[in-house]
């Protein structure tokens, strides 16, 4: 996507500004600021947002912000007096106000979106084949279509779509087309393949808001643009007056769905090709597919795929985060290498990922978890809190923060974190861990019957490994449920011969001495 305004062309892919085809000299931060303003020209950009985008949230003076605004204006022939391109909203922020045309690729091969006042957008393309979608997954969110709703609710449909764009733009692994482009497509029955080609995206989200029998319903559909296949669909209903509840539910359900179904779809596509032909992003997504299968063999396969992604693109921050995750698993599960070496590798790759992209929640999540391996829960908590601040809908971040609270016996924090995690992602690959953490916290609190109930659910969840079965064994033993304890004991012995209390407390370094003694005695009583 390139942006045309006045005599200027702004090219995000090349990170350059051209005037009449000639490069314009502009300081990098000023160019980044200009690009952000252009991409978000449908709204005001606050000063706080400028600081977050340009300086990663560091403490910055108003003079520094004004300096970058002046440089950006100067590069495009604007100034604080004219404000023909960049307008100051006094005391609040800035907005790009000049007309902008969006084109795909270079001018000769452009796929241009044309808009008239009363006619639906038309898509025109040169004779050449349209450019292939970017390697990084990309999505366009179309405005939700109102059906049988009042004019006020019809306006709310656009507001909900805008909320969705704002929420998923926090997903650093996904390119989200700006509202100014995607909202031009308002056909009653959109041609998803045509729109995907016009906007050069892989995925298109469509849907509708409708009133029916005193209820308000939203139907959502995520489509693979090139193939036309429906990747995910859902329908949510609330009471007719609960519009704000519907807004929140849509965002929560959609973010959770994208985190699961797009990587799965990308992995399935990657599996159809030869491994040695995979690009960096395909290698990464196929690596995720194996990573979340939670076996030693799949973990090794995922590691190899992430290493391939890094070799193809050394600046690929998410691939380093994937390596941090698999090396964490090697240490946590004692899969391979010494625990010390694997813990060090997990930390190293998280640090490298942060150097490349400090605002990615998944990277901050992995950095936080690396401190579990060195029994530093307070430091882990700082990174995990940052992960959920970067993405307030990040279920695994809330789970990991609850795990950290469990280690130091903070029951209330565990309850809040696990409630949030399960609500945000009820089918999460780490669901077994979420339920297991609650069981561990309840055991520390002496609530053994409740702990056994949660532990049984955890150990029966997909992906649960021998350590989760050990939680169920201990919880049922402490609750006096002997038959169930024997059931989980047999599973522990089958999945990991030689499992013992050392394995358990290396994975779950609980700080309360009395709780450690009580749980450890139960493990040893079972002959482990």
C-alpha positions as CSV (number, residue, x, y, z in Angstrom):
1,X,0.0,0.0,0.0
2,X,1.3,3.5,-1.0
3,X,-0.3,6.8,-0.1
4,X,-0.6,9.8,-2.6
5,X,-1.3,13.3,-1.4
6,X,-0.4,16.5,-3.3
7,X,2.8,15.9,-5.2
8,X,3.9,13.3,-2.7
9,X,4.0,9.5,-2.6
10,X,4.5,7.8,0.8
11,X,5.8,4.2,0.5
12,X,5.7,2.3,3.8
13,X,7.3,-0.9,2.4
14,X,10.4,1.1,1.3
15,X,10.1,3.6,4.2
16,X,10.5,6.5,1.9
17,X,8.8,9.8,0.9
18,X,8.9,10.9,-2.8
19,X,7.9,14.2,-4.4
20,X,7.3,14.0,-8.1
21,X,9.2,10.7,-8.1
22,X,12.3,12.1,-6.3
23,X,13.3,11.0,-2.7
24,X,12.7,13.6,0.0
25,X,15.2,13.9,2.8
26,X,13.5,13.4,6.1
27,X,14.6,12.3,9.5
28,X,13.4,8.7,10.3
29,X,11.3,9.5,13.3
30,X,9.6,12.3,11.4
31,X,8.9,9.9,8.5
32,X,7.5,7.3,11.0
33,X,5.3,10.0,12.5
34,X,4.1,11.1,9.1
35,X,3.3,7.6,8.1
36,X,1.3,7.0,11.3
37,X,-0.7,10.1,10.8
38,X,-1.5,9.3,7.2
39,X,-2.6,5.7,8.1
40,X,-4.8,7.0,10.8
41,X,-6.2,10.1,9.1
42,X,-9.8,9.2,9.9
43,X,-9.2,10.3,13.5
44,X,-7.1,12.4,15.8
45,X,-3.8,10.9,17.0
46,X,-3.2,11.9,20.6
47,X,0.2,13.0,21.9
48,X,0.4,9.9,24.1
49,X,-0.1,7.7,21.0
50,X,2.7,9.6,19.2
51,X,5.0,8.9,22.2
52,X,4.1,5.2,22.2
53,X,4.6,4.8,18.4
54,X,7.8,6.9,18.0
55,X,9.5,6.5,21.3
56,X,8.1,3.2,22.6
57,X,6.3,4.9,25.5
58,X,9.4,6.6,27.0
59,X,9.1,9.9,28.9
60,X,9.3,12.6,26.2
61,X,8.9,16.3,26.4
62,X,6.3,18.3,24.4
63,X,9.3,20.0,22.7
64,X,10.5,16.7,21.3
65,X,7.0,16.0,19.9
66,X,6.8,19.5,18.4
67,X,10.2,19.0,16.8
68,X,9.2,15.9,15.0
69,X,5.9,17.4,13.9
70,X,7.8,20.4,12.5
71,X,10.2,18.1,10.6
72,X,7.3,16.1,9.2
73,X,5.5,19.3,8.1
74,X,8.7,20.8,6.6
75,X,9.3,17.7,4.5
76,X,5.9,18.0,2.8
77,X,5.9,21.8,2.4
78,X,3.6,22.5,5.4
79,X,4.1,24.6,8.5
80,X,2.4,25.4,11.8
81,X,0.7,28.4,10.3
82,X,-0.8,26.8,7.1
83,X,-1.5,23.3,8.6
84,X,-2.6,22.2,5.1
85,X,-1.5,18.6,5.7
86,X,-1.0,18.2,9.5
87,X,-3.4,20.0,11.7
88,X,-2.8,20.5,15.5
89,X,-5.8,19.8,17.8
90,X,-4.8,22.2,20.6
91,X,-3.7,20.4,23.7
92,X,-4.7,17.0,22.5
93,X,-2.9,15.8,19.4
94,X,-2.7,15.9,15.6
95,X,-4.6,14.9,12.5
96,X,-3.7,14.5,8.8
97,X,-6.3,16.4,6.9
98,X,-5.3,16.5,3.3
99,X,-7.0,14.2,0.7
100,X,-5.1,10.9,0.3
101,X,-5.3,8.3,-2.5
102,X,-4.2,4.8,-1.8
103,X,-2.6,2.6,-4.5
104,X,-1.1,-0.9,-4.5
105,X,2.5,-1.3,-5.7
106,X,4.1,1.1,-8.2
107,X,2.0,3.3,-10.4
108,X,2.3,1.1,-13.5
109,X,1.0,-2.0,-11.6
110,X,-1.4,-0.2,-9.3
111,X,-4.6,-1.8,-8.1
112,X,-6.6,1.4,-7.3
113,X,-9.7,1.8,-5.2
114,X,-12.1,4.3,-6.8
115,X,-14.8,6.0,-4.8
116,X,-17.7,8.2,-5.9
117,X,-20.2,9.9,-3.6
118,X,-23.1,7.5,-4.1
119,X,-21.7,4.4,-5.9
120,X,-20.1,1.4,-4.3
121,X,-16.3,1.2,-4.8
122,X,-15.1,-0.3,-8.0
123,X,-11.8,-2.1,-8.4
124,X,-9.7,-1.6,-11.5
125,X,-6.4,-3.3,-12.2
126,X,-3.7,-3.2,-14.9
127,X,-3.3,-6.1,-17.2
128,X,-0.5,-7.4,-15.1
129,X,-1.2,-9.9,-12.3
130,X,-1.9,-8.2,-9.0
131,X,0.9,-8.4,-6.4
132,X,0.8,-11.4,-4.1
133,X,-0.2,-10.7,-0.5
134,X,2.6,-9.8,1.8
135,X,4.3,-12.7,3.6
136,X,3.0,-11.4,7.0
137,X,-0.7,-12.2,7.3
138,X,-2.9,-9.3,6.5
139,X,-6.6,-8.5,7.1
140,X,-9.2,-6.0,6.1
141,X,-12.1,-5.3,8.4
142,X,-15.2,-4.2,6.5
143,X,-17.9,-2.2,8.2
144,X,-20.6,-4.4,9.7
145,X,-23.8,-4.2,7.8
146,X,-26.9,-3.1,9.8
147,X,-30.1,-5.1,9.2
148,X,-33.5,-4.2,10.6
149,X,-31.9,-1.7,13.1
150,X,-32.6,1.9,14.0
151,X,-30.5,4.7,12.4
152,X,-28.7,5.0,15.8
153,X,-27.8,1.3,15.8
154,X,-26.7,1.6,12.2
155,X,-24.1,4.2,13.3
156,X,-23.1,1.8,16.1
157,X,-22.2,-0.8,13.5
158,X,-19.4,1.4,12.1
159,X,-18.2,2.1,15.7
160,X,-17.9,-1.6,16.5
161,X,-15.9,-2.2,13.3
162,X,-13.6,0.6,14.3
163,X,-13.2,-0.9,17.8
164,X,-12.2,-4.2,16.1
165,X,-9.6,-2.5,13.9
166,X,-8.2,-0.7,17.0
167,X,-8.0,-4.0,19.0
168,X,-6.5,-6.2,16.3
169,X,-3.9,-3.6,15.3
170,X,-2.2,-4.5,18.6
171,X,-1.5,-8.0,17.2
172,X,2.1,-7.4,15.9
173,X,2.0,-10.5,13.7
174,X,-0.9,-9.2,11.6
175,X,-1.1,-6.3,9.2
176,X,-4.4,-4.5,9.5
177,X,-5.6,-2.3,6.7
178,X,-6.6,1.2,7.9
179,X,-10.3,2.1,8.3
180,X,-10.0,4.7,5.5
181,X,-9.5,2.0,3.0
182,X,-11.6,-0.9,4.2
183,X,-14.6,1.2,5.0
184,X,-15.0,2.1,1.4
185,X,-16.5,-1.3,0.7
186,X,-20.1,-1.3,1.8
187,X,-21.8,-3.6,-0.7
188,X,-24.7,-5.5,0.7
189,X,-23.1,-8.7,-0.5
190,X,-19.4,-8.0,-0.7
191,X,-17.2,-9.8,-3.3
192,X,-14.5,-10.9,-0.8
193,X,-12.0,-12.1,-3.5
194,X,-12.2,-8.8,-5.3
195,X,-11.8,-6.8,-2.1
196,X,-8.9,-8.9,-1.0
197,X,-7.2,-8.3,-4.4
198,X,-7.8,-4.6,-4.3
199,X,-6.4,-4.2,-0.8
200,X,-3.7,-6.8,-1.2
201,X,-4.7,-8.8,1.9
202,X,-5.1,-12.5,2.7
203,X,-8.1,-12.3,5.0
204,X,-11.3,-10.3,5.0
205,X,-13.6,-9.9,8.0
206,X,-17.3,-9.3,7.2
207,X,-20.5,-9.3,9.2
208,X,-23.8,-7.8,10.1
209,X,-25.7,-6.4,13.1
210,X,-29.4,-7.2,13.2
211,X,-32.3,-6.8,15.6
212,X,-34.6,-9.7,16.2
213,X,-37.3,-10.4,18.9
214,X,-35.9,-8.0,21.4
215,X,-32.3,-9.1,20.9
216,X,-29.3,-7.6,19.1
217,X,-27.2,-10.1,17.2
218,X,-23.8,-9.9,15.4
219,X,-22.7,-12.4,12.8
220,X,-19.0,-12.4,11.9
221,X,-17.2,-14.3,9.1
222,X,-13.5,-14.5,8.5
223,X,-12.7,-15.4,4.9
224,X,-9.5,-16.4,3.1
225,X,-9.6,-13.9,0.3
226,X,-7.7,-15.8,-2.5
227,X,-9.5,-19.1,-1.9
228,X,-12.9,-17.8,-0.7
229,X,-12.8,-20.4,2.1
230,X,-14.5,-19.4,5.4
231,X,-11.8,-19.7,8.1
232,X,-14.0,-18.9,11.1
233,X,-17.5,-17.7,11.8
234,X,-19.5,-16.9,14.9
235,X,-22.8,-15.4,16.0
236,X,-23.2,-13.4,19.2
237,X,-26.5,-12.2,20.8
238,X,-27.3,-9.8,23.6
239,X,-30.4,-8.0,24.9
240,X,-31.5,-5.2,22.6
241,X,-30.3,-2.5,25.0
242,X,-26.9,-4.1,25.7
243,X,-25.0,-2.5,22.8
244,X,-21.9,-1.8,24.8
245,X,-21.8,-5.5,26.0
246,X,-22.0,-6.6,22.3
247,X,-19.1,-4.3,21.4
248,X,-17.0,-5.8,24.1
249,X,-18.0,-9.4,23.2
250,X,-17.2,-8.9,19.5
251,X,-13.7,-7.6,20.3
252,X,-12.9,-10.4,22.8
253,X,-14.2,-13.2,20.6
254,X,-12.6,-11.9,17.5
255,X,-9.1,-11.4,19.0
256,X,-9.1,-14.9,20.5
257,X,-10.3,-16.4,17.2
258,X,-7.6,-14.6,15.1
259,X,-4.9,-15.8,17.4
260,X,-6.0,-19.4,16.8
261,X,-7.5,-19.7,13.3
262,X,-5.2,-17.5,11.2
263,X,-2.0,-19.2,12.4
264,X,-3.8,-22.6,11.9
265,X,-4.8,-21.7,8.4
266,X,-1.3,-20.4,7.6
267,X,0.2,-23.6,8.9
268,X,-2.2,-25.7,6.8
269,X,-1.2,-23.8,3.7
270,X,2.5,-24.2,4.5
271,X,2.1,-27.9,5.0
272,X,1.0,-28.2,1.4
273,X,4.4,-27.1,0.1
274,X,7.9,-28.4,0.4
275,X,9.7,-27.5,3.6
276,X,12.8,-26.3,1.8
277,X,10.6,-23.8,-0.1
278,X,9.0,-22.2,2.9
279,X,9.6,-18.5,3.4
280,X,10.2,-17.0,6.9
281,X,6.5,-16.4,7.8
282,X,5.4,-19.8,6.5
283,X,8.2,-21.4,8.5
284,X,7.1,-19.5,11.6
285,X,3.4,-20.4,11.3
286,X,4.2,-24.1,10.7
287,X,6.5,-23.8,13.8
288,X,3.6,-22.5,15.9
289,X,1.5,-25.5,14.7
290,X,4.1,-27.9,16.1
291,X,4.9,-25.8,19.1
292,X,1.3,-26.0,20.5
293,X,1.2,-29.8,20.2
294,X,3.3,-30.1,23.3
295,X,5.4,-33.2,22.6
296,X,9.1,-33.6,22.6
297,X,9.1,-34.5,18.9
298,X,6.9,-31.6,17.9
299,X,8.9,-29.2,20.1
300,X,12.1,-30.2,18.3
301,X,10.3,-29.8,14.9
302,X,9.1,-26.3,15.9
303,X,12.6,-25.3,17.0
304,X,14.0,-26.3,13.6
305,X,11.3,-24.3,11.8
306,X,11.8,-21.2,13.9
307,X,15.6,-21.5,13.3
308,X,14.9,-21.7,9.6
309,X,12.7,-18.5,9.8
310,X,15.5,-16.7,11.6
311,X,18.1,-17.9,9.1
312,X,15.9,-16.5,6.3
313,X,15.2,-13.2,8.1
314,X,17.6,-12.5,11.0
315,X,15.3,-9.5,12.0
316,X,12.2,-11.7,12.5
317,X,11.4,-10.8,16.1
318,X,8.5,-13.3,16.4
319,X,10.7,-16.2,15.2
320,X,13.1,-15.4,18.1
321,X,10.1,-15.4,20.4
322,X,9.1,-18.8,19.1
323,X,12.6,-20.1,19.8
324,X,12.4,-18.7,23.3
325,X,9.1,-20.6,23.8
326,X,10.5,-23.9,22.6
327,X,13.7,-23.6,24.6
328,X,11.5,-22.8,27.6
329,X,9.7,-26.1,26.9
330,X,13.0,-27.9,26.7
331,X,13.9,-26.7,30.2
332,X,10.4,-26.9,31.8
333,X,9.8,-30.4,30.5
334,X,13.4,-31.6,30.6
335,X,13.2,-32.5,26.9
336,X,16.8,-31.9,25.8
337,X,20.0,-30.2,26.9
338,X,20.8,-29.1,30.4
339,X,18.2,-27.1,32.2
340,X,20.7,-24.2,32.7
341,X,21.6,-24.1,29.0
342,X,18.0,-24.2,27.8
343,X,17.0,-21.5,30.3
344,X,19.8,-19.4,29.0
345,X,18.7,-19.9,25.4
346,X,15.1,-19.1,26.3
347,X,16.3,-15.8,27.8
348,X,18.6,-15.0,24.9
349,X,16.0,-15.4,22.2
350,X,13.5,-13.3,24.2
351,X,16.0,-10.6,24.6
352,X,16.9,-10.7,20.9
353,X,13.2,-10.5,20.1
354,X,12.8,-7.4,22.3
355,X,15.7,-5.7,20.6
356,X,13.8,-6.1,17.3
357,X,10.3,-5.4,18.5
358,X,9.8,-4.3,22.1
359,X,6.1,-3.8,21.7
360,X,5.1,-7.3,20.7
361,X,3.1,-8.9,23.6
362,X,4.2,-12.5,22.7
363,X,7.8,-11.5,23.0
364,X,7.2,-9.8,26.4
365,X,5.3,-12.9,27.4
366,X,8.3,-15.1,26.6
367,X,10.7,-12.7,28.4
368,X,8.5,-12.9,31.5
369,X,8.3,-16.7,31.4
370,X,12.1,-17.0,31.1
371,X,12.3,-15.6,34.7
372,X,10.2,-18.6,35.9
373,X,13.1,-20.8,35.0
374,X,15.5,-18.8,37.3
375,X,12.9,-18.5,40.1
376,X,12.5,-14.7,39.8
377,X,8.7,-14.3,40.0
378,X,8.8,-10.5,40.7
379,X,10.8,-9.8,37.6
380,X,8.6,-12.2,35.6
381,X,5.5,-10.3,36.8
382,X,6.8,-7.0,35.4
383,X,7.2,-8.4,31.9
384,X,3.9,-10.2,32.0
385,X,2.1,-7.1,33.1
386,X,3.6,-5.3,30.2
387,X,2.4,-8.0,27.8
388,X,-1.2,-7.5,28.9
389,X,-0.8,-3.7,28.8
390,X,0.3,-4.0,25.2
391,X,-2.6,-6.2,24.4
392,X,-5.5,-6.1,26.9
393,X,-7.1,-9.1,25.2
394,X,-4.0,-11.3,25.5
395,X,-5.3,-14.5,27.2
396,X,-1.9,-16.2,27.5
397,X,-0.5,-13.1,29.1
398,X,-3.1,-13.2,31.8
399,X,-2.5,-16.9,32.3
400,X,1.2,-16.5,32.7
401,X,0.7,-13.6,35.1
402,X,-1.6,-15.8,37.2
403,X,1.0,-18.6,37.2
404,X,3.5,-16.1,38.6
405,X,1.0,-15.1,41.3
406,X,0.4,-18.7,42.2
407,X,4.1,-19.3,42.9
408,X,4.0,-16.7,45.7
409,X,0.5,-17.6,47.0
410,X,-1.5,-14.6,45.7
411,X,-4.8,-16.4,45.4
412,X,-6.9,-13.3,44.5
413,X,-4.6,-12.4,41.6
414,X,-4.7,-16.0,40.4
415,X,-8.5,-16.0,40.3
416,X,-8.6,-12.7,38.4
417,X,-6.0,-13.8,35.9
418,X,-7.4,-17.2,35.1
419,X,-11.0,-15.8,34.9
420,X,-9.7,-13.3,32.3
421,X,-7.7,-15.8,30.4
422,X,-10.5,-18.4,30.1
423,X,-13.0,-15.7,29.2
424,X,-10.8,-14.3,26.5
425,X,-9.8,-17.6,25.0
426,X,-11.9,-20.6,26.1
427,X,-10.3,-22.9,23.5
428,X,-6.7,-21.7,24.1
429,X,-3.8,-24.2,23.4
430,X,-2.7,-23.5,27.0
431,X,-6.1,-24.1,28.6
432,X,-4.7,-27.1,30.5
433,X,-2.2,-24.7,32.1
434,X,-4.8,-22.2,33.0
435,X,-6.9,-24.8,34.8
436,X,-3.8,-26.4,36.4
437,X,-2.6,-23.1,37.9
438,X,-6.0,-22.6,39.6
439,X,-5.8,-26.1,41.0
440,X,-2.3,-25.4,42.4
441,X,-3.4,-22.1,44.0
442,X,-6.4,-23.9,45.6
443,X,-4.1,-26.6,47.0
444,X,-1.9,-24.0,48.6
445,X,-5.0,-22.5,50.2
446,X,-6.0,-25.9,51.6
447,X,-9.2,-26.1,49.4
448,X,-8.4,-29.6,48.2
449,X,-11.9,-30.7,46.9
450,X,-12.1,-27.6,44.7
451,X,-8.5,-28.1,43.6
452,X,-9.2,-31.7,42.6
453,X,-12.1,-30.7,40.4
454,X,-10.0,-28.1,38.6
455,X,-7.0,-30.4,38.3
456,X,-9.2,-33.2,36.7
457,X,-10.3,-30.7,34.1
458,X,-6.8,-29.5,33.5
459,X,-5.3,-33.0,33.1
460,X,-8.1,-34.0,30.7
461,X,-7.7,-30.9,28.5
462,X,-5.9,-31.2,25.1
463,X,-2.2,-30.9,25.3
464,X,-1.9,-31.7,29.0
465,X,1.5,-33.2,29.8
466,X,2.8,-35.4,32.6
467,X,3.3,-32.4,35.0
468,X,-0.4,-31.5,34.7
469,X,-1.3,-35.2,35.5
470,X,1.0,-34.8,38.6
471,X,-1.1,-31.8,39.7
472,X,-4.2,-34.0,39.3
473,X,-2.6,-36.8,41.2
474,X,-1.6,-34.6,44.2
475,X,-4.9,-32.7,44.3
476,X,-7.0,-35.9,44.3
477,X,-4.7,-37.5,46.9
478,X,-5.0,-34.5,49.2
479,X,-8.8,-34.5,48.7
480,X,-9.0,-38.2,49.7
481,X,-10.2,-39.3,46.2
482,X,-8.0,-42.5,46.1
483,X,-9.4,-44.1,42.9
484,X,-8.9,-40.9,40.9
485,X,-5.4,-40.4,42.4
486,X,-4.5,-43.9,41.3
487,X,-5.8,-43.2,37.8
488,X,-3.6,-40.1,37.4
489,X,-0.6,-41.9,39.0
490,X,-0.8,-44.6,36.2
491,X,-0.9,-41.8,33.6
492,X,2.1,-40.0,35.1
493,X,4.1,-43.3,35.1
494,X,3.1,-44.0,31.5
495,X,3.9,-40.5,30.2
496,X,7.1,-39.9,32.1
497,X,8.7,-43.0,33.8
498,X,10.9,-41.7,36.6
499,X,8.8,-38.6,37.3
500,X,9.4,-37.3,40.8
501,X,9.1,-34.4,43.2
502,X,12.2,-32.8,41.8
503,X,10.6,-32.5,38.4
504,X,7.4,-31.2,39.9
505,X,9.0,-28.4,42.0
506,X,11.5,-27.5,39.2
507,X,8.5,-26.7,37.1
508,X,6.4,-25.2,39.9
509,X,8.8,-23.6,42.4
510,X,6.2,-22.7,45.0
511,X,7.5,-20.4,47.6
512,X,5.4,-21.3,50.6
513,X,7.4,-23.9,52.7
514,X,4.3,-25.5,54.2
515,X,2.6,-25.9,50.9
516,X,5.8,-27.4,49.3
517,X,6.1,-29.8,52.2
518,X,2.4,-30.9,51.9
519,X,2.5,-31.4,48.2
520,X,5.9,-33.0,48.2
521,X,4.9,-35.5,50.9
522,X,1.9,-36.5,48.7
523,X,4.1,-37.1,45.7
524,X,6.6,-39.1,47.6
525,X,3.8,-41.1,49.2
526,X,2.9,-42.3,45.8
527,X,6.3,-43.8,45.2
528,X,7.5,-41.0,42.9
